[in-house]
Amino acid sequence: MTPDELASFCLNLPQAIETYPFGEQTTVFKTSGNDKIFALSVLDAEPLTVSVKCDPEEGKALREEFPTHITPGYHLNKKHWLTIVLDGTLDDALVEQLLRDSHALVRPKAPRAPRAASTA
């Protein structure tokens, strides 16, 4: 996955926006509805990495399965964030699924439809 492919994939998720709250080097992808981060990357770094939010149990299993390419989140909560090395070793489908999962963890929940009044 290239930097352009990573950015494009993230920005094609619902309500995704690109921001730079930590300076112009670190690209932060958030959801516009609640301003929560779902991915961070320095897009011109070598090797390219991306940090994503993850379920703690799934994150532990992924770190054990791919110890050199999926590590605890760099400068993030190690329990809830992963940093993924994007050097072509991991399948793009896995990376894309982790990005979708991260987005799903933080995206705004759809408002519930009002309940119909019950007749008694």
C-alpha positions in Angstrom: 0.0 0.0 0.0 1.4 3.4 -1.0 0.9 6.6 0.9 -1.6 7.8 -1.8 -3.5 4.5 -1.6 -3.6 4.7 2.3 -4.9 8.3 2.2 -7.5 7.5 -0.5 -8.7 4.5 1.3 -9.1 6.4 4.6 -10.8 9.3 3.0 -13.3 7.1 1.2 -14.7 5.8 4.6 -17.9 7.5 5.7 -17.5 11.0 7.2 -13.7 10.7 7.1 -11.6 13.9 7.0 -7.9 14.5 6.9 -6.4 16.9 9.5 -2.9 17.9 10.8 -3.3 18.7 14.5 0.3 17.5 15.3 2.0 19.5 12.6 2.2 19.1 8.8 4.1 15.8 8.8 1.5 13.7 10.6 -1.7 13.0 8.7 -4.6 12.3 11.1 -7.7 10.8 9.7 -10.9 11.5 11.8 -14.6 11.2 11.5 -16.3 14.5 10.9 -19.3 13.7 13.0 -17.5 13.5 16.3 -13.9 14.5 15.5 -12.4 11.2 16.7 -9.2 9.8 15.3 -9.2 6.4 13.5 -5.8 6.5 11.8 -2.5 8.4 11.9 0.4 8.2 9.5 3.5 10.1 8.5 2.9 9.6 4.8 6.4 10.4 3.6 8.1 8.1 6.2 10.2 5.1 5.2 9.0 2.6 5.9 5.4 3.8 5.7 3.4 3.0 8.9 -0.2 3.6 10.0 -1.6 3.5 13.5 -5.1 2.3 14.0 -7.5 1.8 16.9 -8.2 -1.8 17.7 -10.1 -4.1 20.0 -7.6 -5.0 22.8 -8.0 -8.8 22.3 -7.8 -8.7 18.6 -4.8 -6.4 18.8 -3.0 -8.8 21.1 -3.6 -11.7 18.7 -2.4 -9.6 15.7 0.8 -8.5 17.5 1.6 -12.2 18.3 0.9 -13.3 14.7 2.8 -10.5 13.0 5.4 -9.3 15.7 7.7 -7.4 13.2 4.9 -5.7 11.3 2.1 -5.0 13.9 3.3 -3.5 17.1 1.7 -1.6 20.0 0.7 1.9 19.0 3.6 4.3 18.7 3.1 7.2 21.1 -0.5 5.9 21.7 -2.3 3.8 24.2 -0.6 0.4 23.8 -3.8 -1.5 24.7 -6.1 0.1 22.2 -3.8 1.1 19.3 -1.6 -0.7 16.8 1.1 0.5 14.5 1.3 -1.3 11.2 4.3 -1.4 8.9 3.2 -1.1 5.3 6.2 -2.5 3.4 4.3 -5.0 1.3 4.7 -7.9 3.8 1.1 -7.7 5.1 -1.8 -8.3 2.7 -3.5 -5.1 1.7 -6.9 -6.7 2.5 -5.8 -7.2 6.2 -4.7 -3.5 6.4 -7.9 -2.3 4.8 -9.9 -4.4 7.3 -8.0 -3.0 10.2 -8.6 0.6 8.9 -12.4 -0.2 8.5 -12.5 -1.7 12.0 -10.8 1.3 13.5 -13.2 3.6 11.7 -16.1 1.6 13.0 -14.9 1.9 16.6 -14.9 5.7 16.5 -17.6 6.7 13.9 -20.7 8.5 15.2 -23.5 6.2 15.9 -26.6 6.7 13.9 -29.4 8.2 15.9 -32.2 5.8 16.8 -35.5 6.2 15.2 -38.1 7.4 17.7 -40.3 4.7 19.1 -43.9 4.7 18.2 -46.1 5.5 21.2 -47.7 2.4 22.5 -51.4 2.2 23.0 -52.6 0.6 26.2 
